[in-house]
Amino acid sequence: MKGAGERGVTLVELMVTIFIGAVILLAASTIVVQANIWLKKGQSRLALQRDFSLITRVLAENIRDSEYGQQKIYTSLSAYANGSLSQSEGACLQLFFPSGDSLLLYLEDNSFVLLAGTDTTKLVQDNVQTVLFTDQGRYVQTAVILKKDKWTLADTLYDAFRNY
């Protein structure tokens, strides 16, 4: 108890203040930790959507600009390298352009890869679970599945040739 004219706080007041401060600090730190978890999940989903958008744009632009009827699909990159006959379905797509150039798009070690001439570019790394090209005559159907952490993004794309 304080007497008249005494200054300061009692031990009980100090303990109550420390307890209230600790509760507020605990609540604030819980909010910050949860916000950080949500941020990381959001960044993971955004990266997956960005990768998917890149794949769809590259496929659409290159298939549209390539020569209709000249495309070849191989079951894998090794089938292409071994000179195997092209198939109607596979994980490796070869496109030919009016300029005489060709382009190879394929799945390798969970990465989506573009081979133009001697330049190899991994467009999307580690997140690509499936890329399956199917020759549908006038267009190429592509099944794409990307996976990162607990997120999966899957779609089937239909890209038509411009010069059909």
C-alpha positions as MATLAB code, in Angstrom:
seq = 'MKGAGERGVTLVELMVTIFIGAVILLAASTIVVQANIWLKKGQSRLALQRDFSLITRVLAENIRDSEYGQQKIYTSLSAYANGSLSQSEGACLQLFFPSGDSLLLYLEDNSFVLLAGTDTTKLVQDNVQTVLFTDQGRYVQTAVILKKDKWTLADTLYDAFRNY';
ca = [
       0.000    0.000    0.000;
       1.091    3.461   -0.763;
       1.037    6.170    1.761;
       0.117    9.750    0.960;
       2.779   11.385   -1.155;
       4.657    8.141   -1.934;
       5.659    7.470   -5.501;
       6.279    4.232   -7.389;
       4.444    1.011   -7.919;
       3.822   -1.893   -5.691;
       5.091   -5.369   -6.476;
       1.551   -6.528   -7.287;
       1.051   -3.673   -9.786;
       4.386   -4.461  -11.379;
       3.548   -8.174  -11.709;
       0.118   -7.415  -13.198;
       1.706   -5.027  -15.712;
       4.361   -7.586  -16.681;
       1.696  -10.287  -17.105;
      -0.487   -8.074  -19.334;
       2.573   -7.080  -21.379;
       3.564  -10.717  -21.813;
       0.059  -11.658  -23.002;
       0.072   -8.787  -25.533;
       3.582   -9.732  -26.727;
       2.588  -13.387  -27.104;
      -0.511  -12.458  -29.116;
       1.483  -10.114  -31.362;
       4.223  -12.682  -32.012;
       1.609  -15.334  -32.848;
       0.065  -12.966  -35.412;
       3.472  -12.221  -36.955;
       4.385  -15.916  -37.187;
       1.020  -16.794  -38.783;
       1.330  -13.901  -41.238;
       4.781  -15.174  -42.236;
       3.365  -18.668  -42.862;
       0.589  -17.218  -45.045;
       3.129  -15.094  -46.916;
       5.284  -18.139  -47.731;
       2.243  -20.110  -48.910;
       1.156  -17.210  -51.078;
       4.638  -16.846  -52.555;
       4.729  -20.568  -53.305;
       1.382  -20.433  -55.118;
       2.379  -17.283  -56.985;
       5.646  -18.872  -58.163;
       3.739  -21.929  -59.387;
       1.244  -19.774  -61.283;
       4.081  -17.713  -62.761;
       5.838  -20.887  -63.957;
       2.599  -22.209  -65.454;
       1.982  -18.897  -67.218;
       5.493  -18.998  -68.704;
       4.991  -22.530  -70.034;
       1.618  -21.688  -71.601;
       2.982  -18.529  -73.241;
       6.051  -20.280  -74.687;
       3.952  -23.145  -76.022;
       1.284  -20.894  -77.546;
       3.776  -18.578  -79.264;
       5.977  -21.320  -80.669;
       3.248  -23.704  -81.801;
       1.335  -20.852  -83.418;
       4.406  -19.661  -85.332;
       5.642  -23.114  -86.418;
       4.859  -24.962  -89.629;
       1.652  -26.997  -89.565;
       2.200  -30.683  -90.320;
       5.928  -30.594  -89.631;
       5.775  -31.115  -85.844;
       7.183  -34.272  -84.330;
       6.500  -35.762  -80.920;
       8.840  -38.200  -79.197;
       8.244  -40.209  -76.056;
      11.300  -38.607  -74.423;
      14.452  -36.636  -75.136;
      16.436  -39.872  -75.349;
      14.004  -41.188  -77.995;
      14.626  -37.989  -79.989;
      18.409  -38.297  -79.534;
      18.359  -41.953  -80.615;
      16.469  -41.081  -83.782;
      13.367  -43.039  -82.820;
      10.281  -42.553  -84.918;
       8.002  -39.788  -83.803;
       4.842  -40.733  -81.975;
       1.437  -39.112  -81.604;
       2.049  -38.639  -77.866;
       5.100  -37.981  -75.714;
       7.106  -35.641  -73.484;
       9.237  -34.117  -76.267;
       7.911  -31.794  -79.005;
       9.923  -30.717  -82.035;
       8.646  -27.734  -84.005;
       9.865  -26.466  -87.373;
       9.601  -22.862  -88.531;
       9.381  -21.262  -92.007;
      12.909  -19.878  -91.501;
      14.250  -23.451  -91.430;
      14.971  -23.345  -87.696;
      13.666  -25.952  -85.319;
      12.894  -25.929  -81.627;
      12.674  -28.730  -79.101;
      10.478  -28.497  -75.983;
      10.733  -31.312  -73.471;
      10.479  -32.491  -69.876;
      13.730  -33.475  -68.170;
      14.312  -34.039  -64.436;
      11.128  -32.175  -63.439;
      12.159  -29.187  -65.547;
      10.601  -27.766  -68.713;
      13.423  -27.259  -71.204;
      13.696  -25.395  -74.504;
      16.423  -26.323  -76.995;
      16.916  -23.866  -79.861;
      19.907  -24.703  -82.029;
      22.693  -25.298  -79.513;
      21.163  -23.151  -76.758;
      19.480  -25.076  -73.957;
      17.291  -23.129  -71.531;
      15.542  -24.559  -68.489;
      12.431  -22.407  -68.482;
      10.943  -23.906  -65.329;
      13.068  -25.914  -62.915;
      12.094  -28.596  -60.405;
       8.318  -27.932  -60.358;
       7.170  -29.699  -63.524;
       5.694  -33.093  -62.811;
       4.143  -33.828  -66.222;
       4.281  -32.446  -69.749;
       2.545  -34.657  -72.282;
       2.181  -33.513  -75.884;
      -0.476  -35.079  -78.119;
      -0.645  -34.394  -81.846;
      -4.260  -33.631  -82.731;
      -3.584  -32.716  -86.363;
      -4.595  -29.054  -86.504;
      -3.400  -28.366  -82.982;
      -1.192  -29.739  -80.234;
      -2.813  -30.772  -76.976;
      -0.543  -30.424  -73.952;
      -1.248  -31.782  -70.486;
       0.788  -29.899  -67.890;
       1.067  -30.624  -64.163;
       3.207  -28.458  -61.893;
       3.771  -29.189  -58.232;
       5.452  -27.125  -55.518;
       5.235  -27.830  -51.805;
       1.590  -28.795  -51.216;
       0.267  -26.999  -54.308;
      -0.571  -28.672  -57.600;
      -1.563  -26.856  -60.772;
      -2.826  -28.938  -63.708;
      -4.418  -28.047  -67.015;
      -4.757  -29.202  -70.599;
      -3.778  -26.688  -73.260;
      -4.851  -26.608  -76.889;
      -2.559  -24.603  -79.173;
      -3.381  -24.307  -82.879;
      -1.054  -23.728  -85.798;
      -1.420  -20.338  -87.464;
      -0.835  -21.577  -90.999;
      -3.336  -24.441  -90.992;
];
